[in-house]
Amino acid sequence: MKTTITLGCKMTSCMLMWTLLVGLLFSGCKSGSKPNATDTENEFIPEAMTERDSLSYFKEEGIAVGWNLGNALDAFNQGVSKETAWGNPRITQDIFDGVKAAGYDIVRIPITWMGHIGDAPDYHIDEDFLRRVAEVVGYAHNAGLKAIINIHHDGSVEKDGIVVKDNGWLSLNTARKNAEGMEQVTAQFERVWTQIAKYFKNYGDYLMFEAFNELHDGDWGWGMEAVQKPQYEMLNNWTQVFVDAVRGVGGNNQHRFLIIHGYCAVPQHTIAEYFKLPEDKQNTANKLIVAVHYYDPYEFCIAGTRHDWGSAVDKAAVDAAFKALADKFITGKSIPVIIGESGAVWQEGYEQTRLEYFSYVYGKAHDFGLVPIYWDNGAFDSGEMFGLFDRSVGEPYSPESEAVIEAMVRACGGAPWQ
């Protein structure tokens, strides 16, 4: 639209036209969304993107250890994602400043989108929710941290017809029932990622996208021998849909770093023959990252029913898992590997063992070139007690928490990737 200003106009008319002109000049640089748009956008001047491949980026940026903002934007209640649903306070700049000050390099911001997605065929994401996600990403960037966002608890899993995890839409079980189910889930997955990518298309290389979380059929990665090929065909298809959707949006997404999981994010399934990395035809330099989760042994790390750790057998299991991942992806394909979730719950009276666990596991991850990211769910007094930071002030929750944080960061210090 062409705007003309007449110098001889009355003052009120000139002021009105000047206001319109200024609005037109700056509307393309303003953060915000187009009202009633099918695809939302966060419009501002595109930020810088690196030309480096993902492994070089991680090495040269010194990305060695990270932290999860768990049970926050991924929390939900009755099928609706709500930031404070699981007891954590509303997110502020303070927590990210504290995480950076503690020595972490990257934060994973899990996000559950269900309850904020409209009906087919557009599956329009609520713009207020997108803006809140962008605000939280901005906190991370302001603190000097790299950031990961994903689709987290939107996947439902069933056992004997009963939902045992959540009531989401990104479901392997729905997809494998019939062709209609597969088409429905795939179409929504593609539309959701297209909208996310479009909203964040001008963000710099510090922002990375992760396709999904621990997708599985209800058995948490067990019993794979009988079903792994069909399950992996679905996952491999969806990771390709993810890459194609993000790249298809354009802007900085043409070269954004994208994170890919194996089945249920389990290390042994990620090195399995059925796991296929998606094609990324847009880039000659590798822009992909592989992610796994590591909570082994389960009895010590999650259940809290085992109190000892550190035998030769324990340590050999860590060495073998991390070496296999490094051999296949870092050495074999020059693709970085992140341990997107890891941790061990607090057990009263066994704090020293927990410190020894982190010193060894994070140290070995560092030795093999893997980047461990701690799962902090903000829980300190009940349930799975992974909490380390008091999120209201951005400081370690206790002296023991501070010691654990220092052990992690120290184990991943020095020259990485060697």
Secondary structure by P-SEA (a helix, b strand, c coil): cbbbbbccccaaaaaaaaaaaaaaaccccccccccccccccccccccccccccaaaaaaaacccccccccccccccccccccccccccccccaaaaaaaaaacccbbbbbbbccccccccccccccaaaaaaaaaaaaaaaaacccccccccccbbbbccccccccccccccccccccaaaaaaaaaaaaaaaaaaaaaaccccccbbbbcccccccccccccccccaaaaaaaaaaaaaaaaaaaaaacccccccbbbbbcccccccccccccbbbbbccccccccbbbbbbbcccccccccccccccccaaaaaaaaaaaaaaaacccccccbbbbcccccccccccaaaaaaaaaaaaaaaaaaabbbbbbbbccccccccccccccccccccccaaaaaaaaaaaaaacccccc
